[in-house]
Amino acid sequence: MKENLVERIEANPKYQELLKKRDSLALKLGIFVLVMFYSYITIIAFNKELFATKVWEDGVTTIAFPIALAILVISFITTLIYVRRANGEFDDLTNEIKKDVKDYI
Amino acid sequence: MLRILSIISIFAIWSFAAGDATFEGKRDLNISAIAMFLVFILGTLGITYWAAKRTKSASDFYTAGGGITGFQNGLAIAGDYMSAAAFLGVSGLIYMNGYDGVIYAVSFLVGWPVILFFMAEKLRNLGKFTFADIAAYRLGQKEIRTLAAFGSLSVVILYLIAQMVGAGKLIQILFGMDYEYAVFMVGALMIIYVTFGGMLATTWVQIIKAVLLLSGVSFMALMVLWHFGFNFESLAQTAVNNHIKGEEILKPGGFLSDPISAISLGMALMLGTAGLPHVLMRFFTVGNAKEARKSVVYATGFVAYFWIIISIVGLGAIAFLNSPDGAQYMEGAKAYLDGGKLFGGSNMASVHLSHMLGGNAFLGFISAVAFATILAVVSGLTLAGASAISHDIYANVINPNASDEKVVKISKITVIIVGIIGVTLGIAFESQNIAYMVGLAFGIAASANFPILFLSIYWSKLTTRGAFIGGFMGLITAVMLVILGPNVWVQILGNKEAIFPYAHPALFSVTVAFIGIWFFSITDNSKRANEDRAKFRAQNIRANTGIGSAGAVSH
């Protein structure tokens, strides 16, 4: 990388926009997944009986099953949300930044 | 090549024909199983032959030339994940303990989104072949690569042993072949795939196996659900009726009885995902960051689906195998509720279920797929281990001027050595629980690899000294706590009470690693430390935009 390329990119408003948008999305989704997962593990660790509640009054299936299913499905959906934006909006921004500094690379 | 192939086929047929006499009742099913098995071995060796002709440079050998698409790579990543421990181990855990197996499945998955949001892209932009490339980007090459090689090899070897034990048991049970021969055969085939075909062959074997495994397990789950009129409640009811623990199997928390163990295991499984060397390598087999991201979405989708159907298969195994008809799969043909034990142990639950649902042909199919699973995963692992030695240690520390050919040659020698170690330890660890061993491999990946990766990407104040000392502290703490814990100290070494009371050390060792890295970085005032910190800005730009990083195609 050329000497002033670092300064040049850091000063580019598109670079700042990219970082801001991507970090905020990653942080929101990441915290959401982490809170969801650690709540699940913590409930298992400290209050198992909560998950032993029955789904149907006269049945045996516990709510632990639909909850596990929901975590699996939601985890997948969050990756889908992230990649949709990263492969569209964020990639476009990255390409614009590359174009702006093309002569310096 | 052809000679090796024919020797192996003859060896395989001879071993099956010489099958153990104690498996009398099952001898008639060997034909279809052997046929499926040989078709698979011939097919994959064909792929290896094809790949060998296309593998010329080091880039071809490590990253399949970077020409794999996102969809293909997603399947291959999912394939690396759906190992013997996942397929045989987790379905067996559900068969034994019910819902607790599902907790493993959920914890194994949630690592994916987190890697994607915080790491995948940056890893892809900074790296070339291995995870050490990323950590060594701005830190001292020698120290970081040595540390990374130790971390990678520890994880690879533990993981490898687990797969070898799974393979040995599977072949032993299915074909009545001796355990040692089974492990030897896996080792020999794995060495051939990796030395001749490199990443290209390994990836294609992985992709084909992932497709076969997903379709085979889907068929099993469908058959189970069909039998119960697609009514989950009636499947659950039958499982409860047929299990000694009754309704307990539908509740969480049987074997994760204390809170510390539950949290520690959850942490290991989640953070460990981000530190698995054979999975990290797969980010470099695709052409660009866009494809790398897509591959994580596909992988997450496939793996999530796989866990859902494995849960149904696990409950189905309880419902079917613990019935009067299932007594044929129990030792001494005693029904389960009368104290019968599953033939070959709980890890074989899904294999027996396949016979009950689809007869001999389906058993042959599932056993070939299970074997393929093991082969594909050990190939990926061995390749990661070989890269740690040849790329990280040899090409970057010992001989920086080495030619491409020389590095690939060193890789191939390492593959053979890692193969021999895998076979030897696989035989030595015959009686170990495979799901537990994989849990440990994740624990070590979470303690030694993850903190370095994470901090080198996000923390500008990280220094070489901090990473080196803290990283080794994490690795050593994880290994020591495993040895002093209940599974090794009590069960293997025969002591009365464990010095460290918890089976899973991640909560403690990950903390030690982070604190160690932090402390030895902030107190580091050397010239080197200032250089390390100064390089962060440029690294950060490359990690975020990919500017300056070589595309995998044009190394």
HADDOCK unambig.tbl for C-alpha pairs under 7 A between the chains (distance, minus, plus):
assign (segid A and resid 1 and name CA) (segid B and resid 548 and name CA) 6.62 0.50 0.50
assign (segid A and resid 6 and name CA) (segid B and resid 538 and name CA) 5.90 0.50 0.50
assign (segid A and resid 26 and name CA) (segid B and resid 117 and name CA) 4.90 0.50 0.50
assign (segid A and resid 26 and name CA) (segid B and resid 118 and name CA) 6.53 0.50 0.50
assign (segid A and resid 30 and name CA) (segid B and resid 114 and name CA) 5.79 0.50 0.50
assign (segid A and resid 30 and name CA) (segid B and resid 117 and name CA) 6.44 0.50 0.50
assign (segid A and resid 41 and name CA) (segid B and resid 262 and name CA) 6.71 0.50 0.50
assign (segid A and resid 41 and name CA) (segid B and resid 263 and name CA) 6.32 0.50 0.50
assign (segid A and resid 41 and name CA) (segid B and resid 266 and name CA) 6.93 0.50 0.50
assign (segid A and resid 42 and name CA) (segid B and resid 263 and name CA) 6.98 0.50 0.50
assign (segid A and resid 44 and name CA) (segid B and resid 252 and name CA) 6.47 0.50 0.50
assign (segid A and resid 44 and name CA) (segid B and resid 253 and name CA) 6.18 0.50 0.50
assign (segid A and resid 45 and name CA) (segid B and resid 258 and name CA) 6.44 0.50 0.50
assign (segid A and resid 45 and name CA) (segid B and resid 259 and name CA) 4.15 0.50 0.50
assign (segid A and resid 45 and name CA) (segid B and resid 262 and name CA) 5.82 0.50 0.50
assign (segid A and resid 46 and name CA) (segid B and resid 259 and name CA) 6.17 0.50 0.50
assign (segid A and resid 48 and name CA) (segid B and resid 252 and name CA) 6.13 0.50 0.50
assign (segid A and resid 48 and name CA) (segid B and resid 253 and name CA) 6.40 0.50 0.50
assign (segid A and resid 51 and name CA) (segid B and resid 251 and name CA) 6.80 0.50 0.50
assign (segid A and resid 52 and name CA) (segid B and resid 251 and name CA) 5.18 0.50 0.50
assign (segid A and resid 59 and name CA) (segid B and resid 233 and name CA) 6.77 0.50 0.50
assign (segid A and resid 60 and name CA) (segid B and resid 236 and name CA) 6.73 0.50 0.50
assign (segid A and resid 60 and name CA) (segid B and resid 237 and name CA) 6.11 0.50 0.50
assign (segid A and resid 61 and name CA) (segid B and resid 233 and name CA) 6.09 0.50 0.50
assign (segid A and resid 61 and name CA) (segid B and resid 236 and name CA) 6.23 0.50 0.50
assign (segid A and resid 61 and name CA) (segid B and resid 250 and name CA) 6.71 0.50 0.50
assign (segid A and resid 62 and name CA) (segid B and resid 250 and name CA) 6.23 0.50 0.50
assign (segid A and resid 62 and name CA) (segid B and resid 251 and name CA) 6.82 0.50 0.50
assign (segid A and resid 64 and name CA) (segid B and resid 251 and name CA) 6.90 0.50 0.50
assign (segid A and resid 68 and name CA) (segid B and resid 106 and name CA) 6.51 0.50 0.50
assign (segid A and resid 69 and name CA) (segid B and resid 308 and name CA) 6.95 0.50 0.50
assign (segid A and resid 72 and name CA) (segid B and resid 106 and name CA) 6.49 0.50 0.50
assign (segid A and resid 72 and name CA) (segid B and resid 304 and name CA) 5.52 0.50 0.50
assign (segid A and resid 73 and name CA) (segid B and resid 304 and name CA) 6.98 0.50 0.50
assign (segid A and resid 75 and name CA) (segid B and resid 110 and name CA) 6.31 0.50 0.50
assign (segid A and resid 75 and name CA) (segid B and resid 113 and name CA) 6.30 0.50 0.50
assign (segid A and resid 76 and name CA) (segid B and resid 300 and name CA) 5.80 0.50 0.50
assign (segid A and resid 76 and name CA) (segid B and resid 301 and name CA) 5.79 0.50 0.50
assign (segid A and resid 78 and name CA) (segid B and resid 113 and name CA) 6.87 0.50 0.50
assign (segid A and resid 79 and name CA) (segid B and resid 113 and name CA) 5.45 0.50 0.50
assign (segid A and resid 79 and name CA) (segid B and resid 297 and name CA) 5.77 0.50 0.50
assign (segid A and resid 80 and name CA) (segid B and resid 297 and name CA) 6.09 0.50 0.50
assign (segid A and resid 83 and name CA) (segid B and resid 293 and name CA) 6.21 0.50 0.50
assign (segid A and resid 83 and name CA) (segid B and resid 294 and name CA) 6.82 0.50 0.50
assign (segid A and resid 87 and name CA) (segid B and resid 290 and name CA) 5.83 0.50 0.50
assign (segid A and resid 94 and name CA) (segid B and resid 545 and name CA) 5.82 0.50 0.50
